Amino acid sequence: MSDPTDEDLLAYVQATAGLLGLPLDAVRARAVAVHLGRTAAIARVFDAAPLGPGDEPAELFRPAPFPPRDLQE
């Protein structure tokens, strides 16, 4: 998949804003498209980073439940 062009991003922003009913003038739509492109570029860098299973974050600590009490004490 190729990287989207500036015009692709602008068309996406305009179409999405229209579907959501968000008022977006041309200047604001262009600014949103620039930020979206920048965010996508950052995501591509992270996506390309070589990570192995050891790089996964550890699972959150969850203490074991207390053993059931013997109700006939």
Phi and psi restraints in degrees (value plus and minus 20) as a CYANA .aco file:
   2 SER   PHI    -106.3   -66.3
   2 SER   PSI     138.9   178.9
   3 ASP   PHI     -88.9   -48.9
   3 ASP   PSI     121.2   161.2
   4 PRO   PHI     -89.2   -49.2
   4 PRO   PSI     126.0   166.0
   5 THR   PHI    -100.9   -60.9
   5 THR   PSI     149.2   189.2
   6 ASP   PHI     -78.7   -38.7
   6 ASP   PSI     -58.4   -18.4
   7 GLU   PHI     -90.4   -50.4
   7 GLU   PSI     -55.4   -15.4
   8 ASP   PHI     -81.8   -41.8
   8 ASP   PSI     -65.6   -25.6
   9 LEU   PHI     -83.9   -43.9
   9 LEU   PSI     -61.4   -21.4
  10 LEU   PHI     -83.8   -43.8
  10 LEU   PSI     -62.8   -22.8
  11 ALA   PHI     -83.2   -43.2
  11 ALA   PSI     -59.3   -19.3
  12 TYR   PHI     -84.3   -44.3
  12 TYR   PSI     -65.9   -25.9
  13 VAL   PHI     -81.5   -41.5
  13 VAL   PSI     -65.2   -25.2
  14 GLN   PHI     -84.7   -44.7
  14 GLN   PSI     -63.1   -23.1
  15 ALA   PHI     -85.8   -45.8
  15 ALA   PSI     -62.9   -22.9
  16 THR   PHI     -85.7   -45.7
  16 THR   PSI     -63.7   -23.7
  17 ALA   PHI     -80.2   -40.2
  17 ALA   PSI     -60.3   -20.3
  18 GLY   PHI     -84.2   -44.2
  18 GLY   PSI     -62.6   -22.6
  19 LEU   PHI     -85.0   -45.0
  19 LEU   PSI     -54.8   -14.8
  20 LEU   PHI    -107.2   -67.2
  20 LEU   PSI     -25.5    14.5
  21 GLY   PHI      51.6    91.6
  21 GLY   PSI       9.3    49.3
  22 LEU   PHI    -111.7   -71.7
  22 LEU   PSI     106.7   146.7
  23 PRO   PHI     -93.1   -53.1
  23 PRO   PSI     100.0   140.0
  24 LEU   PHI    -156.8  -116.8
  24 LEU   PSI      94.9   134.9
  25 ASP   PHI     -98.3   -58.3
  25 ASP   PSI     153.0   193.0
  26 ALA   PHI     -82.2   -42.2
  26 ALA   PSI     -60.1   -20.1
  27 VAL   PHI     -86.9   -46.9
  27 VAL   PSI     -65.2   -25.2
  28 ARG   PHI     -87.3   -47.3
  28 ARG   PSI     -59.0   -19.0
  29 ALA   PHI     -82.3   -42.3
  29 ALA   PSI     -60.6   -20.6
  30 ARG   PHI     -84.0   -44.0
  30 ARG   PSI     -61.7   -21.7
  31 ALA   PHI     -84.4   -44.4
  31 ALA   PSI     -61.4   -21.4
  32 VAL   PHI     -83.8   -43.8
  32 VAL   PSI     -60.9   -20.9
  33 ALA   PHI     -83.9   -43.9
  33 ALA   PSI     -58.3   -18.3
  34 VAL   PHI     -83.5   -43.5
  34 VAL   PSI     -66.0   -26.0
  35 HIS   PHI     -84.9   -44.9
  35 HIS   PSI     -59.5   -19.5
  36 LEU   PHI     -82.7   -42.7
  36 LEU   PSI     -62.1   -22.1
  37 GLY   PHI     -83.3   -43.3
  37 GLY   PSI     -60.3   -20.3
  38 ARG   PHI     -84.9   -44.9
  38 ARG   PSI     -62.6   -22.6
  39 THR   PHI     -84.1   -44.1
  39 THR   PSI     -61.2   -21.2
  40 ALA   PHI     -83.4   -43.4
  40 ALA   PSI     -59.0   -19.0
  41 ALA   PHI     -84.6   -44.6
  41 ALA   PSI     -61.1   -21.1
  42 ILE   PHI     -83.8   -43.8
  42 ILE   PSI     -62.3   -22.3
  43 ALA   PHI     -82.2   -42.2
  43 ALA   PSI     -57.5   -17.5
  44 ARG   PHI     -84.1   -44.1
  44 ARG   PSI     -57.1   -17.1
  45 VAL   PHI     -82.9   -42.9
  45 VAL   PSI     -67.2   -27.2
  46 PHE   PHI     -86.2   -46.2
  46 PHE   PSI     -57.6   -17.6
  47 ASP   PHI     -85.0   -45.0
  47 ASP   PSI     -51.0   -11.0
  48 ALA   PHI    -104.7   -64.7
  48 ALA   PSI     -28.3    11.7
  49 ALA   PHI     -87.2   -47.2
  49 ALA   PSI     112.4   152.4
  50 PRO   PHI     -96.4   -56.4
  50 PRO   PSI      88.4   128.4
  51 LEU   PHI    -138.8   -98.8
  51 LEU   PSI     122.1   162.1
  52 GLY   PHI    -133.5   -93.5
  52 GLY   PSI     158.5   198.5
  53 PRO   PHI     -78.0   -38.0
  53 PRO   PSI     -51.0   -11.0
  54 GLY   PHI     -90.5   -50.5
  54 GLY   PSI     -33.1     6.9
  55 ASP   PHI    -108.4   -68.4
  55 ASP   PSI     -25.5    14.5
  56 GLU   PHI     -90.1   -50.1
  56 GLU   PSI     123.0   163.0
  57 PRO   PHI     -87.3   -47.3
  57 PRO   PSI     129.8   169.8
  58 ALA   PHI     -88.0   -48.0
  58 ALA   PSI     131.4   171.4
  59 GLU   PHI     -86.2   -46.2
  59 GLU   PSI     129.9   169.9
  60 LEU   PHI     -83.8   -43.8
  60 LEU   PSI     124.0   164.0
  61 PHE   PHI     -88.9   -48.9
  61 PHE   PSI     108.1   148.1
  62 ARG   PHI    -149.2  -109.2
  62 ARG   PSI      89.0   129.0
  63 PRO   PHI     -84.2   -44.2
  63 PRO   PSI     128.4   168.4
  64 ALA   PHI     -87.7   -47.7
  64 ALA   PSI     126.8   166.8
  65 PRO   PHI     -88.0   -48.0
  65 PRO   PSI     133.0   173.0
  66 PHE   PHI     -82.5   -42.5
  66 PHE   PSI     125.8   165.8
  67 PRO   PHI     -85.3   -45.3
  67 PRO   PSI     130.2   170.2
  68 PRO   PHI     -83.4   -43.4
  68 PRO   PSI     119.6   159.6
  69 ARG   PHI     -99.7   -59.7
  69 ARG   PSI     127.1   167.1
  70 ASP   PHI     -99.2   -59.2
  70 ASP   PSI      91.5   131.5
  71 LEU   PHI     -97.4   -57.4
  71 LEU   PSI     -24.0    16.0
  72 GLN   PHI    -123.1   -83.1
  72 GLN   PSI       7.4    47.4
